[in-house]
């Protein structure tokens, strides 16, 4: 696992409460990459929703490491809705996100003609 001790992943947003983030985007398909990680704690039981659909279930990482996953979501109303929640039973448990990258189109797929 990559380490959290770099400038890109050293800060995070974390909570033990469910949180919703809304991003204004043009309608269409987007690739969304979510990275989680904490310098001192393992993370587990994190669910991520996009447009009210469960996209990442039981997302987890080891202490001091970051983990990234991506998915494709279709936005039809010009607002990308992301929801983060901790679903575990540990009293001190929480979700933590170090970065969110939103890219227009399907990641790794070139659209258009050959050439």
The 8 nearest C-alpha neighbors of each residue, nearest first, counted from 0:
[[1, 64, 65, 2, 66, 61, 60, 63],
 [2, 0, 64, 65, 3, 66, 63, 4],
 [1, 3, 64, 4, 63, 65, 0, 5],
 [4, 2, 8, 64, 9, 63, 5, 65],
 [3, 5, 2, 9, 8, 6, 38, 63],
 [6, 4, 7, 8, 3, 9, 2, 10],
 [5, 7, 9, 8, 4, 10, 3, 97],
 [6, 8, 5, 9, 10, 98, 97, 3],
 [9, 7, 3, 97, 6, 10, 5, 98],
 [8, 10, 6, 3, 4, 5, 7, 11],
 [11, 9, 8, 97, 12, 7, 6, 98],
 [12, 10, 97, 96, 13, 95, 9, 98],
 [11, 13, 96, 95, 97, 14, 10, 94],
 [12, 14, 95, 94, 11, 96, 93, 15],
 [15, 13, 16, 93, 94, 95, 12, 17],
 [14, 16, 93, 94, 92, 85, 17, 13],
 [17, 15, 14, 18, 84, 85, 93, 94],
 [16, 18, 84, 83, 15, 85, 19, 82],
 [19, 17, 83, 82, 16, 84, 20, 14],
 [20, 18, 82, 81, 83, 21, 80, 17],
 [21, 19, 81, 80, 82, 22, 18, 79],
 [20, 22, 80, 79, 78, 81, 19, 23],
 [23, 21, 79, 78, 24, 80, 20, 81],
 [22, 24, 78, 77, 79, 21, 25, 80],
 [25, 23, 77, 78, 22, 26, 79, 74],
 [24, 26, 77, 27, 23, 78, 74, 76],
 [25, 27, 77, 75, 74, 76, 24, 28],
 [28, 26, 74, 73, 75, 25, 29, 104],
 [27, 29, 73, 104, 72, 74, 103, 71],
 [30, 28, 103, 104, 72, 102, 71, 105],
 [29, 31, 71, 102, 105, 106, 70, 101],
 [30, 32, 101, 69, 70, 100, 29, 71],
 [33, 31, 69, 100, 68, 99, 101, 67],
 [32, 34, 99, 67, 68, 98, 69, 31],
 [35, 33, 67, 98, 66, 97, 96, 99],
 [36, 34, 96, 97, 65, 66, 95, 67],
 [37, 35, 65, 64, 97, 60, 3, 95],
 [36, 38, 40, 63, 39, 62, 64, 3],
 [39, 37, 63, 3, 62, 40, 36, 64],
 [40, 38, 62, 63, 37, 41, 64, 61],
 [41, 39, 62, 37, 38, 42, 63, 61],
 [40, 42, 62, 61, 60, 43, 37, 39],
 [41, 43, 59, 60, 40, 61, 94, 36],
 [44, 42, 59, 45, 58, 57, 60, 41],
 [43, 45, 57, 87, 86, 85, 58, 59],
 [46, 44, 85, 58, 57, 43, 84, 94],
 [45, 47, 56, 84, 55, 57, 83, 58],
 [48, 46, 83, 55, 82, 54, 53, 84],
 [47, 49, 53, 82, 52, 54, 81, 51],
 [50, 48, 81, 51, 52, 80, 54, 82],
 [49, 51, 80, 52, 79, 48, 81, 74],
 [52, 50, 49, 48, 53, 80, 82, 81],
 [53, 51, 48, 49, 50, 54, 47, 72],
 [52, 54, 48, 55, 47, 49, 51, 56],
 [53, 55, 48, 47, 52, 49, 56, 70],
 [56, 54, 47, 46, 53, 58, 57, 48],
 [55, 57, 46, 58, 45, 54, 47, 53],
 [58, 56, 44, 45, 46, 43, 59, 55],
 [57, 59, 45, 56, 43, 44, 55, 46],
 [60, 58, 43, 42, 57, 44, 45, 61],
 [61, 59, 42, 41, 66, 65, 64, 36],
 [60, 62, 41, 64, 63, 42, 40, 59],
 [63, 61, 41, 40, 39, 64, 38, 37],
 [62, 64, 38, 39, 37, 3, 2, 61],
 [65, 63, 2, 3, 0, 1, 62, 61],
 [66, 64, 36, 35, 1, 3, 2, 0],
 [65, 67, 34, 35, 60, 36, 64, 0],
 [68, 66, 34, 33, 35, 32, 65, 69],
 [67, 69, 33, 32, 34, 66, 70, 55],
 [70, 68, 32, 31, 33, 30, 67, 71],
 [69, 71, 31, 30, 72, 32, 54, 68],
 [70, 72, 30, 29, 31, 105, 28, 73],
 [73, 71, 29, 28, 74, 30, 70, 49],
 [72, 74, 28, 27, 29, 75, 71, 26],
 [75, 73, 26, 27, 76, 79, 28, 77],
 [74, 76, 26, 77, 27, 73, 78, 25],
 [75, 77, 78, 74, 26, 25, 79, 24],
 [76, 78, 25, 26, 24, 23, 75, 74],
 [79, 77, 23, 22, 76, 24, 80, 21],
 [78, 80, 22, 21, 74, 23, 81, 50],
 [79, 81, 21, 50, 49, 20, 78, 22],
 [82, 80, 49, 20, 48, 19, 21, 79],
 [81, 83, 19, 48, 18, 47, 20, 49],
 [84, 82, 47, 18, 17, 46, 19, 48],
 [85, 83, 17, 46, 45, 86, 94, 47],
 [84, 86, 45, 94, 93, 44, 87, 15],
 [87, 85, 44, 84, 45, 88, 46, 57],
 [88, 86, 44, 89, 85, 92, 43, 45],
 [87, 89, 90, 86, 92, 91, 85, 44],
 [88, 90, 92, 91, 87, 93, 86, 85],
 [91, 89, 92, 88, 87, 93, 15, 85],
 [92, 90, 89, 93, 15, 88, 87, 14],
 [93, 91, 89, 90, 15, 87, 85, 94],
 [92, 94, 15, 14, 85, 95, 91, 13],
 [95, 93, 85, 13, 14, 45, 15, 84],
 [94, 96, 13, 12, 35, 11, 36, 93],
 [97, 95, 35, 12, 11, 98, 34, 13],
 [98, 96, 11, 35, 8, 34, 10, 36],
 [99, 97, 34, 96, 33, 100, 8, 35],
 [98, 100, 33, 32, 34, 101, 31, 97],
 [99, 101, 32, 31, 102, 98, 33, 30],
 [100, 102, 31, 30, 29, 99, 32, 103],
 [103, 101, 30, 29, 104, 31, 100, 106],
 [102, 104, 29, 28, 30, 101, 105, 27],
 [105, 103, 29, 28, 30, 102, 106, 27],
 [104, 106, 30, 108, 29, 107, 71, 28],
 [107, 105, 30, 108, 104, 102, 71, 29],
 [106, 108, 105, 109, 104, 30, 110, 102],
 [109, 107, 106, 105, 110, 104, 111, 30],
 [110, 108, 107, 111, 105, 106, 104, 112],
 [109, 111, 108, 112, 104, 105, 113, 107],
 [110, 112, 109, 113, 114, 108, 104, 105],
 [113, 111, 114, 110, 109, 108, 107, 104],
 [114, 112, 111, 110, 109, 108, 107, 105],
 [113, 112, 111, 109, 110, 108, 107, 104]]
